[in-house]
Amino acid sequence: MPPRHAKAIAHLSQADPVLGRWIAEAGPCTLRRDSAGTHFDHIARSIVYQQLSGAAASTIWDRVLGLYGGALPEPARVLRTPDAKLRALGLSGRKVEYIKDLARHTHSGALPQDTLHTMDDDAVIAALTQVRGIGEWTAQMFLMFRLGRPDVLPVLDLAVKKAVQSLYGMRKLPSEERLAKIGRVWAPHRTVASWYLWRRVDNPPQ
């Protein structure tokens, strides 16, 4: 386990004993940053995966890569690809629009692909949410899983809300405001806290 995960777990366990007990039960944190490809590749893949099962999205993404010889090309080439070709791969018309808008923003420099990793979290979210189809949640996933930012709490995430409801014995799902308040003590390690909350839903205690 990376040293920063160990540091995060030590902090979370001390700051929040309830979460700490779950962390001890759930085991080591295996969260890893996805460093493959470009930021453009990663965001395009996120768009393809929206609202689809993992298997269906993986099949469509493989077709997209196959169209371009196994790797996503520069945004300019994506912009030149006829919409009908992309739709034939299984992409909805809306997702084709989203991917083209991402390519347009990236090609023009409106989305500064080469410097995203140098920007603070709020600036990254503001830049990404200019693109159609990318909301706050998708931008936060980019921060967590692409850039490896350590202090992100996706308060809109349903699974995170369900985990907090279960962990703290709540009668109903917490609001975004209440979740943010509960999570204050987890800072500056809210990304690892979120990972453990997802684990609570994926692998509930027996």
N, C-alpha and C positions, 0 to 999 in steps of 0.2 A: 504494500500500500504506500503511495507517495507520501512523503513527510507532511505535505500541507494537508492531506486528508486526515492524518493522525492528529495534527494540531487542531483541525476543525472539530473532530470527534471529541477531543479533550474539552474544547470550549463548550460545545453543545451539551455534553453530558453534565458539565458543571453548572451551566446557565439554566438548563431545563431538565430536571431529573426525570420527568415523564418521558420526554423524547429520548433522554439518555438510556432509560430502560429498554426502549424499543431498539435503539442502536445496538445495544449489547446483545439483544436477541437476534437481530437481523444479520449481524456479522460485518466483515470488512466492506469498505466502500470501494466499488470497482468503477466508479465514474472515470471516464476518459474523454479527453478532447479529440474531436475528429479533425485531424490536420491534413487529410487527403484532399487533393485538388485545390481549386480556387474558391474564394468566397462566393463567387457567382455560381459555381457548381453546387455548392452546399445549399444556397438559398433556393435555387431552381428545384433541387431534390425535395426540399421542404414543401414547396408548393405542390409538387406531384403527390406527395404523401398526405396532404390535407384531406381529412374526412374519408380516408380509405383504409381498409385493413392492410396490415403490413405486407401480406402476400400479394394482394392485388396491386398495391403501389409499387412493390419491387418488380413485378412483371412489366408494368408500364414503364418504369424508369429504365429497365434493361433495354426495352424497345427504343426509348429515346436515345440512349447511348449508342445502340446499334445503328441507328439512322446516321450517326456521325462517325462511324468507324470505331466505336468503343469508348469515346470520351467526348464530353460536351465541348463544343468549339468556342471560339471567341463570340461575344454577344452579337457582333455585326452579322455573322453567318446565321445565327439563330433568327435574327430579324429578317433575313432574306428567305428563310424557309417558309413555303406556303402554309397557311393555317390548316388547309385540308390534309397535308402530309402529317402534321402533328396530331390532328384529330384522329387520323387513321391508326395511330399508335394506341388509342384508348383514352387520350386526354379529352376532357370536356372542353366545350367552347370557352367556358369561363377560365379554365386553367391555361388554355392557350393564350388568352388575353393577358393573364397574369404573368406568364413567362415572357411574353413579348414585351410587356411593360417593364419587367425586371431587366431584360436585355437592353431596352431603350435607355433606361436610367443609367445602367452601367456603361454603355457605349458612349453616352454623352458626357459622362463624368458627374452627373447629378447625384449618383450613388458612388461615392469615392472608394471603389473596391480596394485599391492599393493601400489606403490609409485607415480603413475601418478599425483595424486592430489597435490603432494609436489613439482612438477617440474614447471618451468616457462613456459609461453605460447609457446615460440619457441621450447623448449625442448619437450613439449608434441606433437607439430605438427611433429617434426622430428621423434619421436618414433612411432607415429601412421602411418605416411606415409611410413614406412618400409613395412607395410602390403599391400598385393595386394588388389586393389579395394578401398583403402582409400587415397583420395587426400587431398589437402589443405582445400577444402570447408568442407568435412566431418569432418576433424580434428577440424576446427573452430566451427562447430556445437557442437562437443563434449565439447570444451572449454566453449561455451556459455550455453548449456542446461544441461550438466552433471556436469561440475565443477563450473559453475556459475561465470566464469571469467568476470570482468566488462568492459574490454576495447578491445573488439574484433570487427573488421569491416571486414566482408566478401566481399572483393572487386570483387570477381568473381561471386557473386550472382546476377542473372539476375533480380530478383524482386527488390533488393536493387537499382540496376542501374535504373530500370524503375521508381521507386519512386523518386529518385533524379532528373531524367529527368523531371518528372511531377512537383515536388516541386519547382524547380528552373527555369522552363520554357525553358528547353534546346531543341534545334531542333533535336538532336540525343542522343543516349545513351552515358553517360560519359565513358571514358576509365577507366581501373583500376587505372592508375596513377592519373587521374583527380579526381576520386572518393576518393582516398586516401588523396589527397591534400585538398579537400573540408572537409573531415572528421577530419582533424587535430585539428580543433577547438573544436571538440566534445570530445576529449580525456580529462580525463581518463574514459569516460562513453560511449564509442562507442557501447557497447552491447545494452544498452537501446535505443540509437539512431537508431540502426539497427532494433530493435523491432518495433519502431514507423514507420520506413520506410516500413517494411513488412505490417504493418497495412494500410499504404497508398494504397498499391496494393490490399489487401484483402477487405478493406472497403473504397473505394475512396470517396472523398467529393461529396455531392449531388449538 
